[in-house]
Amino acid sequence: MIRKAILSANSRVFSTEIDGVKVVVKKYEKSKKNKWHILLRIFFRLTKHPLLTPTVLSADKNSVLFETGKLKNMFSRGINVPRVLYICDDYFVMSYTGENLTDIIDKEPKRRRELIEKAIIQMALMHNAGFTHGGSQIRNFTELNGEIFSIDFEEVTSDDFRDEMRLRDVMLFIFSLQENNYDPDVAEICALYEKYAKTNIFPSVLELLLKLRWLKAFNMKIFKPWLGQDLKCAIEMVKKAEAVSADNDG
């Protein structure tokens, strides 16, 4: 009965109660990998630009088995991720780890800085343990009983490019803050990350943002009706990077 109810549910990911315990269920999803992702991988190998990294799971891999494998590995190493409770080919059940941070911040805006800082520390500690996220947007961090957890590990992150993947995680996190109109301070975010990750990442983040200067061409009036939110955010982050670079030069 439980299996039938889960498979007939409209949502792919949802919370429910089983035997009086709140849990999260996540169903199998067919890979979205296509020729574009193959092309992205070629571009990444040529440029080593983290934002071009294709992280979509191969069609021959089961998304449930892939993600639960990552979660169990991280959980065993003491990383704050959901505990896997049950696995089958069609879905898996994991422990409930609270609301995502964007929802909490919407309700408690005064906690924004606190929660962002905690998420940065969680990301740094994960990187220190040898793991990368692949989907490190602010929405993929949750809070339960004061603890921050990372969720949603569908993305493929290659150990062959671990440094690039770490940089990509930081960039995705910063971009997601801009998308949510949190006005991220790039230097401040990198400084806190560096404190816990014990690595100097700010110059690389700044360099990558400045390499995206060409995106500002799309900020012309003729293009604005077609500008998507992602592109708008990228342009704003480029402007922030230029301002920081100008201050450093001054």
C-alpha positions in Angstrom: 0.0 0.0 0.0 2.8 2.4 0.9 4.6 1.7 -2.4 1.5 2.3 -4.4 0.7 5.5 -2.6 4.2 6.8 -3.2 4.3 6.0 -6.9 0.9 7.5 -7.5 1.8 10.8 -5.7 2.0 13.8 -8.0 5.2 15.3 -6.6 8.5 13.7 -7.2 9.9 14.8 -3.8 7.6 15.2 -0.8 7.5 14.8 3.0 5.1 12.4 4.7 4.8 10.3 7.8 5.6 6.6 8.1 4.8 5.0 11.4 4.5 8.4 13.0 7.9 9.6 11.8 8.3 12.5 9.4 10.4 11.5 6.4 11.1 12.7 2.8 10.4 10.5 -0.2 12.2 11.0 -3.5 11.2 9.1 -6.7 13.3 7.9 -9.6 13.7 10.3 -12.5 15.0 9.4 -16.0 18.2 11.1 -16.9 17.9 14.4 -18.8 21.4 14.0 -20.4 21.5 15.0 -24.1 23.9 16.1 -26.9 24.2 19.5 -25.4 25.6 18.1 -22.2 28.2 16.1 -24.2 29.2 19.4 -25.9 29.4 21.1 -22.5 31.9 18.5 -21.3 34.1 19.1 -24.4 34.0 22.9 -23.7 34.8 22.3 -20.1 37.8 20.1 -20.9 39.1 22.9 -23.2 38.4 25.9 -20.9 38.3 24.4 -17.4 35.5 26.9 -16.7 33.6 25.4 -13.7 30.2 26.8 -14.8 30.5 24.8 -18.0 30.8 21.5 -16.1 28.1 19.1 -17.2 26.8 17.4 -14.1 23.8 15.4 -15.5 23.6 11.7 -14.7 24.2 9.3 -17.6 21.1 7.6 -19.0 22.4 4.2 -18.0 22.5 5.1 -14.3 19.6 4.9 -11.8 19.1 8.2 -10.1 17.9 6.6 -6.9 20.9 4.3 -6.5 23.3 7.1 -7.5 22.1 9.7 -5.0 21.6 7.3 -2.1 25.2 6.0 -2.7 26.5 9.6 -2.3 24.3 10.3 0.7 25.4 7.1 2.6 29.0 7.8 1.9 28.8 11.4 3.2 26.6 10.4 6.2 29.2 7.8 7.2 31.8 10.6 7.2 29.9 12.8 9.5 28.6 15.2 6.9 25.2 16.8 7.7 23.0 15.1 5.0 19.7 13.2 5.2 20.0 9.6 6.5 18.9 7.0 3.9 16.2 4.9 5.5 14.9 2.8 2.6 15.9 2.2 -1.1 14.3 0.5 -4.1 14.7 1.1 -7.8 11.7 3.4 -8.0 12.2 5.7 -4.9 14.0 6.1 -1.7 13.1 7.3 1.8 15.3 9.6 3.9 15.2 11.4 7.2 13.5 14.8 7.3 16.1 17.6 7.7 13.9 20.6 8.0 12.8 23.5 5.8 15.1 24.9 3.1 16.8 28.1 3.9 15.1 30.2 1.3 11.7 29.4 2.9 13.0 30.1 6.4 14.5 33.5 5.3 11.2 34.4 3.6 9.5 34.0 7.0 12.3 35.2 9.2 14.3 37.8 7.1 16.3 38.9 10.2 18.0 35.5 10.1 19.3 35.8 6.6 22.9 36.6 7.4 23.1 34.0 10.1 21.7 31.2 7.8 23.8 32.2 4.8 26.9 32.0 7.0 26.0 28.6 8.4 25.4 27.3 4.8 28.9 28.6 3.7 30.5 26.8 6.7 28.6 23.6 5.9 29.8 23.8 2.3 33.4 24.3 3.4 33.3 21.4 5.8 31.9 19.1 3.0 34.7 20.2 0.7 37.3 19.5 3.5 36.0 16.0 3.7 36.6 15.4 0.0 33.1 15.9 -1.3 31.5 18.4 -3.7 27.8 19.2 -4.0 27.1 20.0 -7.7 23.9 21.7 -6.7 25.0 24.1 -4.0 22.3 26.7 -4.4 20.9 28.2 -1.2 17.6 26.3 -1.7 19.6 23.0 -1.2 20.4 23.7 2.4 18.0 23.0 5.2 17.8 23.7 8.9 16.6 21.4 11.7 17.0 22.1 15.4 19.7 24.7 14.7 21.8 22.4 12.4 22.3 23.0 8.7 22.0 20.1 6.3 22.9 19.8 2.6 20.3 18.1 0.3 19.7 17.1 -3.4 22.8 15.3 -4.6 21.6 14.4 -8.1 24.5 16.0 -9.8 27.6 14.1 -11.0 30.8 15.7 -9.7 34.1 14.4 -11.0 37.1 13.7 -8.6 39.3 14.4 -11.6 38.4 18.0 -11.4 37.8 18.4 -7.7 39.3 21.9 -7.4 37.1 23.1 -10.3 34.0 21.4 -8.7 34.7 23.2 -5.4 34.9 26.5 -7.2 31.7 25.7 -9.1 29.9 25.0 -5.8 31.0 28.4 -4.4 30.0 30.2 -7.7 26.6 28.5 -7.8 26.0 29.4 -4.1 26.8 33.1 -4.8 24.7 33.2 -7.9 21.7 31.7 -6.0 22.0 34.4 -3.4 21.8 37.1 -6.1 18.8 35.3 -7.7 17.0 35.6 -4.4 17.9 39.3 -4.1 20.1 38.7 -1.0 22.7 41.1 -2.3 25.8 38.9 -1.8 29.1 40.4 -0.9 31.5 38.2 -2.9 34.6 39.1 -0.8 32.9 38.5 2.5 31.5 35.1 1.4 34.8 34.0 0.1 36.6 35.1 3.3 34.3 33.0 5.5 34.6 30.0 3.2 38.4 30.3 3.2 38.4 30.4 7.0 36.9 27.0 7.2 38.0 25.4 3.9 41.7 26.5 4.5 42.1 27.5 0.9 42.4 30.8 -1.0 39.4 30.9 -3.4 38.6 34.6 -3.7 41.1 35.4 -6.6 39.7 32.5 -8.6 36.0 33.6 -8.1 36.9 37.1 -9.0 38.8 36.0 -12.1 35.9 33.9 -13.3 33.4 36.6 -12.8 35.5 39.1 -14.7 35.8 36.6 -17.6 32.0 36.9 -17.9 32.2 40.6 -18.7 31.0 39.9 -22.2 27.5 39.1 -20.8 27.0 42.8 -20.1 26.4 43.2 -23.9 23.0 41.6 -23.3 22.1 44.4 -20.9 21.4 46.7 -23.8 17.8 47.9 -24.1 17.2 45.8 -27.2 17.8 42.6 -25.3 16.1 43.4 -22.0 12.7 42.0 -22.9 14.2 38.6 -23.4 16.7 38.5 -20.5 16.1 35.5 -18.2 16.5 35.7 -14.5 19.8 33.7 -14.6 21.4 36.0 -17.1 20.3 39.1 -15.1 21.8 37.7 -12.0 25.1 36.9 -13.8 25.3 40.4 -15.1 24.8 41.8 -11.6 27.5 39.6 -10.3 29.9 40.7 -13.0 29.2 44.3 -12.0 30.0 43.5 -8.4 33.2 41.8 -9.4 34.2 44.8 -11.5 33.6 47.1 -8.5 35.7 44.9 -6.2 38.5 44.8 -8.8 38.4 48.6 -9.2 38.7 49.0 -5.4 41.7 46.6 -5.4 43.4 48.5 -8.2 42.8 51.7 -6.5 
